[in-house]
Amino acid sequence: MELTLNHCLTARPIKVALVGECMIEMRGEPGAAITQTFGGDTLNTAVYLARLNPRGAIAVDYVTAVGSDAFSAAMRRSWLDEGIGDAHVRVIEDALPGLYFIQTDPHGERRFLYWRGEAAARRMFEGPEAEAMLDALADYDYVYLSGISLAILLPQGRERLIQALHRARRAGTRVAFDNNYRPHLWPDSETARQAYRELLPLTDLALVTWEDDALLFGYRDTDALFKAYAEAGVREVALKRGAASCLIQCPTGRLEVPAQTVAHVVDTTAAGDSFSAAYLASRLRGGDPEQAARWGHCLAAQVVQHRGALIPQTAMPNMGASSLPSVAQA
């Protein structure tokens, strides 16, 4: 199955559904003024994917559950303002969104404090009301989700999502997965490993953070990781390594794409999410893995120079810049 969609230049937009959780984001110092916005790994990716779509070639929808409160309503307005559809957002009357607080150190590294145990998104695939959302996944060309998307769900909802992805993939839908492993969201590491093992055979494109998979699966090196993903049937893997180069394994071989140098990192929040968005945007618009990784590095390098998950629209880089780093064969 080829990753790039043949109809990417035709009149019909490529339909992409991103499954996950949007939370209330707060930042500042305890006891001082607080800045409030919204964020979450797959939501960040959805926003950047929508922004990298100037000609409307990609239709981006967010799939989640929210409450009926004012924060939930404001979330949905913010998505629509970014060009993200909310047709498959479930409203759960007795629930609220999750919340997280970001603190950053002098080097831009962040620390998160979460309040999400009773968040609406945990219940998005529970009960008969979820059937329409799950069935709708087969209507998309691509479904994107992350390890966090899996982790926040209750066990039954997670199993229903996996089964829905089986059905969708049989209907021609392709799956992109960002591993984003967060140990505190799982009851234990074996539960997480089992969920990943169920999802990886359904995955066409894996966007992997090296540290996360090394922690979860204990890979001794990148060769071991690539071998495991190939055995699972994943055809394309982009291995993110922070400020180091990105390694790519695809049917044509392996590539190494250098990262862009950033003199002053302000905040690393959403660096990986933005890389994934740019990589996927490039591939869906006909770019090869080399160009996709360059796009990923370019956007991530800009994102880490701003505070918060979502940079201003005016700060979005020109992805066609000729000064992007060159690629080297691994």
For each residue, the residues with C-beta under 8 A, 3 or more apart:
1: 174 204 235
2: 6
3: 174 204 205 235 236 250 283
4: 8 283 284 286 287
5: 8 14 141 174 284
6: 2
7: 10 12 14
8: 4 5 14 57 284 285 286
9: 57 286
10: 7
11:
12: 7
13: 56 57 58 59
14: 5 7 8 57 58 59 141 142 284
15: 58 59 61 139 140 141 142
16: 49 58 59 60 61 140 141 142 143 144 280 284
17: 61 62 63 88 136 137 140 142 143 144
18: 42 43 45 46 49 60 61 62 63 143 144 145
19: 42 63 64 137 143 144 145 149 161
20: 40 41 42 43 62 63 64 121 145 146 148 149 152
21: 40 42 43 64 98 116 119 121 122 148 149 152
22: 38 39 40 43 62 64 66 75 79 97 121
23: 38 39 40 97 98 99 100 114 116 119
24: 36 38 71 97 98 99 100
25: 36 37 38 39 99 100 102 308 309
26: 34 35 36 99 100 101 102
27: 34 35 101 102 103 104 307 308
28: 32 33 34 35
29: 32 103
30:
31:
32: 28 29
33: 28
34: 26 27 28
35: 26 27 28 308
36: 24 25 26
37: 25 308 309 310
38: 22 23 24 25 43 74 75 78
39: 22 23 25 43 44 100 269 270 308 309 310
40: 20 21 22 23 43 44 148
41: 20 44 45 146 148 178 180 270 272 273
42: 18 19 20 21 45 46 62 144 145 146 148 149 178 273
43: 18 20 21 22 38 39 40 46 47 62 79
44: 39 40 41 47 48 270 273 274 277 309 310
45: 18 41 42 48 49 144 146 178 273 274 276 277 280
46: 18 42 43 49 50 60 62 79 82 84 144 277
47: 43 44 50 51 79 82 84 277 310
48: 44 45 51 52 273 274 277 278 281 299 310
49: 16 18 45 46 52 53 58 60 277 280 281
50: 46 47 53 58 60 82 83 84
51: 47 48 82 83 313 316
52: 48 49 277 278 281 295 299 319
53: 49 50 56 57 58 60 83 281
54:
55:
56: 13 53 59
57: 8 9 13 14 53 284 285
58: 13 14 15 16 49 50 53 281 284 285
59: 13 14 15 16 56 85
60: 16 18 46 49 50 53 83 84 85
61: 15 16 17 18 84 85 86 87 88 140
62: 17 18 20 22 42 43 46 79 84 85 86 88 89
63: 17 18 19 20 88 89 124 133 136 137
64: 19 20 21 22 89 90 120 121 124
65: 89 90 91 92 95 120 121 123 124
66: 22 72 75 76 89 90 91 92 95 97 120 121
67: 71 72 91 92 93 94 95 96 97 120
68: 72 73 91 92 93
69: 72 73 96 97
70: 73 74
71: 24 67 74 75 96 97
72: 66 67 68 69 75 76 91 96 97 120
73: 68 69 70 76 77
74: 38 70 71 77 78
75: 22 38 66 71 72 78 79 97
76: 66 72 73 79 80 86 89
77: 73 74 80 81
78: 38 74 75 81 82
79: 22 43 46 47 62 75 76 82 84 85 86
80: 76 77 83 84 85 86
81: 77 78
82: 46 47 50 51 78 79
83: 50 51 53 60 80
84: 46 47 50 60 61 62 79 80
85: 59 60 61 62 79 80
86: 61 62 76 79 80 89
87: 61
88: 17 61 62 63 132 133 136
89: 62 63 64 65 66 76 86
90: 64 65 66 120 124 129 130 133
91: 65 66 67 68 72
92: 65 66 67 68 95 120 123
93: 67 68
94: 67
95: 65 66 67 92 118 119 120 123
96: 67 69 71 72 118 119 120
97: 22 23 24 66 67 69 71 72 75 119 120 121
98: 21 23 24 114 115 116 119 121
99: 23 24 25 26 114 115 116
100: 23 24 25 26 39 112 113 114 115 116
101: 26 27 112 113
102: 25 26 27 110 111 112 267 269 308
103: 27 29 110 111 113
104: 27 108 109 110 111 266 267 269 307
105: 108 109 110 111
106:
107: 265
108: 104 105 265 266 267 268 304
109: 104 105 268
110: 102 103 104 105 267 268 269
111: 102 103 104 105
112: 100 101 102
113: 100 101 103
114: 23 98 99 100 184
115: 98 99 100
116: 21 23 98 99 100 119 122 152
117: 122
118: 95 96 122
119: 21 23 95 96 97 98 116 122 152
120: 64 65 66 67 72 90 92 95 96 97 123 124
121: 20 21 22 64 65 66 97 98 124 152
122: 21 116 117 118 119 152 153 154 157
123: 65 92 95 120 126 127 154 157
124: 63 64 65 90 120 121 130 133 153 157
125: 130 133 134 153 156 157 158 160 161
126: 123 130 154 156 157
127: 123 130
128: 131
129: 90 132
130: 90 124 125 126 127 133 134 157 160
131: 128 134 135
132: 88 129 135 136
133: 63 88 90 124 125 130 136 137
134: 125 130 131 137 160 161 163 164
135: 131 132 138 164 167
136: 17 63 88 132 133 139 140
137: 17 19 63 133 134 140 143 164 165 167 168 173
138: 135 164 167 168 171 173
139: 15 136
140: 15 16 17 61 136 137 143 168 173
141: 5 14 15 16 172 173 174
142: 14 15 16 17 173 174 175 176 280 284
143: 16 17 18 19 137 140 165 168 173 174 175 176
144: 16 17 18 19 42 45 46 175 176 177 178 276 280
145: 18 19 20 42 149 150 161 175 176 177 178 199
146: 20 41 42 45 149 150 177 178 179 180
147: 150 151 177 178 179 180 181 182 192 196 212
148: 20 21 40 41 42 151 152 180 182 185
149: 19 20 21 42 145 146 152 153
150: 145 146 147 153 158 161 192 195 196 199
151: 147 148 182 185 186 192 195
152: 20 21 116 119 121 122 148 149 185
153: 122 124 125 149 150 157 158 161
154: 122 123 126 157 158
155: 158 159
156: 125 126 159 160
157: 122 123 124 125 126 130 153 154 160 161
158: 125 150 153 154 155 161 162 195
159: 155 156 162 163
160: 125 130 134 156 157 163 164
161: 19 125 134 145 150 153 157 158 164 165
162: 158 159 165 166 195 198 199 202
163: 134 159 160 166 167
164: 134 135 137 138 160 161 167 168
165: 137 143 161 162 168 169 173 175 199 202
166: 162 163 169 170 202
167: 135 137 138 163 164 170 171
168: 137 138 140 143 164 165 171 173 175
169: 165 166 172 173 174 175 202
170: 166 167
171: 138 167 168
172: 141 169
173: 137 138 140 141 142 143 165 168 169
174: 1 3 5 141 142 143 169 204 205
175: 142 143 144 145 165 168 169 199 202 203 204 205
176: 142 143 144 145 203 204 205 206 207 276 280
177: 144 145 146 147 199 200 203 205 206 207
178: 41 42 45 144 145 146 147 206 207 208 209 272 273 276
179: 146 147 196 206 207 208 209 212 213 216
180: 41 146 147 148 209 212 272
181: 147 192 209 212 213 215 216
182: 147 148 151 185 186
183: 186 189 192 215
184: 114
185: 148 151 152 182
186: 151 182 183 189 191 192
187: 191
188: 191 192
189: 183 186 192 193 216
190: 193 194
191: 186 187 188 194 195
192: 147 150 151 181 183 186 188 189 195 196 216
193: 189 190 196 197 216 217
194: 190 191 197 198
195: 150 151 158 162 191 192 198 199
196: 147 150 179 192 193 199 200 216
197: 193 194 200 232
198: 162 194 195 201 202
199: 145 150 162 165 175 177 195 196 202 203
200: 177 196 197 203 206 229 232 233 234
201: 198 232 233
202: 162 165 166 169 175 198 199
203: 175 176 177 199 200 206 232 233 234
204: 1 3 174 175 176 234 235 236
205: 3 174 175 176 177 234 235 236 237 238 280 283
206: 176 177 178 179 200 203 229 234 236 237 238
207: 176 177 178 179 238 240 272 275 276 279 280
208: 178 179 212 213 225 229 237 238 239 240
209: 178 179 180 181 212 213 240 241 272
210: 213 214 222 225 239 240 241
211: 214 215 242
212: 147 179 180 181 208 209 215 216
213: 179 181 208 209 210 216 217 219 225
214: 210 211 217 218 219 225
215: 181 183 211 212 218
216: 179 181 189 192 193 196 212 213
217: 193 213 214 225 228
218: 214 215
219: 213 214 222 224 225 228
220: 224
221: 224 225
222: 210 219 225 226 239 247
223: 226 227
224: 219 220 221 227 228
225: 208 210 213 214 217 219 221 222 228 229 237 239
226: 222 223 229 230 237 239 247 249 254
227: 223 224 230 231
228: 217 219 224 225 231 232
229: 200 206 208 225 226 232 234 237 249
230: 226 227 233 234 249
231: 227 228
232: 197 200 201 203 228 229
233: 200 201 203 230
234: 200 203 204 205 206 229 230 237
235: 1 3 204 205 250 251
236: 3 204 205 206 248 249 250 251 289
237: 205 206 208 225 226 229 234 248 249 250
238: 205 206 207 208 246 247 248 279 289 292 293 296
239: 208 210 222 225 226 246 247 248 249
240: 207 208 209 210 246 272 275 276 296
241: 209 210 244 245 246 247 259
242: 211 259 271
243: 259 262
244: 241 259
245: 241 256 257 258 259
246: 238 239 240 241 256 257 259 275 293 296 297
247: 222 226 238 239 241 254 255 256 330
248: 236 237 238 239 254 255 256 257 289 290 293 330
249: 226 229 230 236 237 239 253 254
250: 3 235 236 237 253 254 255 289
251: 235 236
252: 289
253: 249 250 329 330
254: 226 247 248 249 250 329 330
255: 247 248 250 289 290 293 327 328 329 330
256: 245 246 247 248 327 328 329 330
257: 245 246 248 290 293 294 297 325 327 328
258: 245 297 325 326 327 328
259: 241 242 243 244 245 246 297 300 301 325
260: 297 298 300 301 324 325
261: 301
262: 243 265 301 304 305
263:
264: 305
265: 107 108 262 268 304 305
266: 104 108 304 305 306 307
267: 102 104 108 110 304 306 307 308
268: 108 109 110 265 271 304
269: 39 102 104 110 303 307 308 309
270: 39 41 44 273 274 303 308 309 310
271: 242 268 274 275 300 303 304
272: 41 178 180 207 209 240 275 276 300
273: 41 42 44 45 48 178 270 276 277 309
274: 44 45 48 270 271 277 278 296 299 300 302 303
275: 207 240 246 271 272 278 279 296 297 299 300
276: 45 144 176 178 207 240 272 273 279 280 296
277: 44 45 46 47 48 49 52 273 274 280 281 299
278: 48 52 274 275 281 282 292 295 296 298 299 300 319
279: 207 238 275 276 282 283 292 293 295 296
280: 16 45 49 142 144 176 205 207 276 277 283 284 292
281: 48 49 52 53 58 277 278 284 285 295
282: 278 279 285 287 291 292 294 295 296 319
283: 3 4 205 279 280 286 287 288 289 292
284: 4 5 8 14 16 57 58 142 280 281
285: 8 57 58 281 282
286: 4 8 9 283
287: 4 282 283 291 292 295
288: 283 291 292
289: 236 238 248 250 252 255 283 292 293
290: 248 255 257 293 294 327
291: 282 287 288 294 295
292: 238 278 279 280 282 283 287 288 289 295 296
293: 238 246 248 255 257 279 289 290 296 297 327
294: 257 282 290 291 297 298 324 325 327
295: 52 278 279 281 282 287 291 292 298 299 319 324
296: 238 240 246 274 275 276 278 279 282 292 293 299 300
297: 246 257 258 259 260 275 293 294 300 301 324 325
298: 260 278 294 295 301 302 317 319 321 324
299: 48 52 274 275 277 278 295 296 302 303 316 317 319
300: 259 260 271 272 274 275 278 296 297 303 304
301: 259 260 261 262 297 298 304 305 317
302: 274 298 299 305 306 311 315 316 317
303: 269 270 271 274 299 300 306 311
304: 108 262 265 266 267 268 271 300 301
305: 262 264 265 266 301 302
306: 266 267 302 303 311 312 315
307: 27 104 266 267 269
308: 25 27 35 37 39 102 267 269 270 311
309: 25 37 39 44 269 270 273
310: 37 39 44 47 48 270
311: 302 303 306 308 315 316
312: 306 315 316
313: 51 316
314:
315: 302 306 311 312
316: 51 299 302 311 312 313
317: 298 299 301 302 321
318: 321
319: 52 278 282 295 298 299
320:
321: 298 317 318 324
322:
323:
324: 260 294 295 297 298 321
325: 257 258 259 260 294 297
326: 258
327: 255 256 257 258 290 293 294
328: 255 256 257 258
329: 253 254 255 256
330: 247 248 253 254 255 256
